[in-house]
Amino acid sequence: MLGEKKMREIAERVLSLSAAEQTEVLVMSGDSGLTRFANSYIHQNVAERNVGLKVRAVVGQKIGVASSNDLSQEALQRVVESALTIAKLQPENPDFISLPSPAPIAEIEAFDEATAAFSPEARARAVGVICQLAVDNGLIASGAFTTGAYELAVANSLGVFAYHTATSADINTVIMSDDSSGYAEATAWKVGEINAETVGAEAVEKTLRSRHPRELPPGHYPVILEEYAVADIMDTLAYLGFGALSVQEGRSFMVDRFGEQVMSDAISIWDDGLDPTGLPMPFDFEGVPRQRVDLIKRGVAEAVVYDSYTAGKEGKASTGHGLPAPNTFGPIPGHMFMAPGEASKEEMLRTMERGLWVTRFHYTVPVHPKLAVVTGMTRDGTFLIEKGEMAYPIKNLRFTQSYVEALANVELVGRDTRLQQNWFGGTRAPALKLTEFEFTGATEF
């Protein structure tokens, strides 16, 4: 961790070296620790300390990006010159207007000293709790526990300077028997909020309940999706269609549907990088303040997120969702929330005559992005429900389903939510009861 003063010095040095018309520098530094376990024992402990920077140079409407993890004066000069050389070799981008200008950034708390100082021994003790629970039940535990601290600074030649520091912790485990498995995960920016025994007990219970699964034919079934599966739906929709570039390119399920009812009125989804119950980050990788964006409001398609480039194409302001340059994905929401409902998962179960309980999805892949059709597998705990009770475990099924249509079939929304890591931040999701979900194939396990 370099600290704000040192990061500002690096950024100012880079900007002073650049002969480009506009220049942006992104400095990232972090310390992280990872403890992996398999076969109920720790097999790997990794500690990483790294720093890197990216320089974006603008010449007219030509843009070049270069990166380095060497902070010496000579290296900084080289990376600036490389970005400028690359820019001069690029074609003009007629849609590029400018790098962002400065704007006030909210101060938020996202750094926890205990998490930053969390030791390998402390991670090992937590992992040991999970492994012992598995061994005591004749099962095998695998997974990982990651803790870390990072800092980010963004500056540009128009006067932007933004600095943020944060911590994160995530533990996940897959516990297996010879014919079943169970999964559990916990994420927080304060490691003290993670209880390894609770995580381990959840996965063990799911593994034992999943023993001796039976075959079930594919078909259309009502489902209860746990929070893990719902977070996959939210993250996939973020990638497929909640960003402005996907709309501008005509490949988003939101195209020509703004203001329309596209999901159940029980569904509201928004992105908010300032919410302390997520993994907060007050600005994006361009130094633009993050705004709360209501993506879906009571089932109605409301808005998508913007970075400075996509906002400039429409004469709008960035919502603070830019990713590090060079970026071909466009802006993507990384701090999503789904509004909770009033039902417990037990109440969802009692109200289902016949259907499926799904713990989570695995290896989900888009089939038709414009329709948000996705295929994937159930995993780590899939059960048949009959007359309001778990009847028996079933072998995993393949699904091929429009996630937008799935969220149009919501009957009940869970009152509790769970935070999970995503590509760029965190996603907080409730469980859902859906009236229909399409399963198209079966597996041997």
Buried (B, 14 or more C-beta within 10 A) or exposed (E): BBEEEBBBEBBEBBBEBBEBBBBBBBBBBBBBBBBBBBEBEBEEBEEEEEBBBBBBBBBBBBBBBBBBEEBEEEEBBBBBBBBBEBBEEBEEEEEBEBBBEBBEBEEBEBBBEEBBEBEBEBBBEBBBBBBBBBEEBEBBBBBBBBBBBBBBBBBBBBEBBBBBBBBBBBBBBBBBBEEBBBBBBBBBBBBEEBEBEEBBBBBBBBBBBBEEBEEBEBEEBBBBBBBBBBBBBBBBBBBBBBBBBBBBEEEBBBBEBEEEEBBBEBBBBBBBBBBEEBBBBBBBBBBBBBBBBBBBBBBBBBBBBBBBBBBBBEEEBBBBBBBBBEBEEBBBBBBBBBBBBEBBBEBBBEBBEEBBBBBBBBEBEBBEBBBBBBBBBBBBBBBBBEEBEEEBBBBBBBBBBBBBBBBBBBBBBBBEBBBBBBEBBBBBBBBBBBBBBBBEEBBEE
